[in-house]
């Protein structure tokens, strides 16, 4: 599955840790990242229906957030994932967070699959 390939690619740049998946949808990327050792993850989305479906995919120490009425707050993450896709491409941005709280974009890719 392509999502597992994205997680494997991400692991070239970051170690497994806590991840914020911003725009998690139905939780496919969260589940794949969990399989590779990510834990205490937060999936955030605006679609209540997607979040309800994602609930069955996340781990016991993971949680979901409805962005229409909640905010991320002061949680700390080792990496933030943004994924967006349409019929022809997927845009992925991973933000690595170092021990000093500094953020840096580590990957920005377009995967074409038309």
C-alpha positions, 0 to 999 in steps of 0.5 A, spaced: 500 500 500 502 506 498 501 509 505 506 504 508 511 507 502 510 514 505 511 512 512 517 508 510 520 514 506 518 518 512 523 514 517 529 516 512 528 523 516 525 522 523 525 516 528 518 514 530 515 518 536 509 522 537 506 524 531 500 530 529 497 528 523 493 534 521 488 532 516 488 525 518 481 523 514 479 516 516 486 514 519 490 510 514 496 514 515 496 514 523 495 506 522 501 505 518 505 510 522 503 506 528 505 499 525 512 502 524 513 505 531 509 511 532 505 512 538 501 517 542 499 520 536 494 525 534 489 525 528 486 532 527 480 533 521 474 537 520 470 531 518 466 528 523 464 522 519 472 521 517 474 521 525 468 516 527 471 511 522 478 513 524 477 511 531 477 504 529 484 504 526 488 508 532 491 505 538 490 505 545 494 511 546 492 515 540 487 520 540 483 524 535 481 531 534 475 535 531 478 541 528 471 544 528 471 545 535 477 543 538 485 546 538 491 542 538 493 546 544 500 545 548 501 537 546 508 536 544 510 532 537 516 529 534 513 530 527 507 533 524 504 530 518 500 534 512 497 530 507 493 532 501 491 528 495 486 529 489 485 524 483 492 525 480 497 527 486 499 527 493 502 532 497 506 530 503 509 535 508 513 532 514 515 537 519 521 535 524 521 538 531 528 538 534 529 538 542 529 545 542 522 546 539 525 548 533 521 546 526 524 545 520 520 542 513 524 536 512 520 533 505 515 536 500 514 531 495 509 530 489 507 523 488 504 522 481 499 516 480 494 518 474 
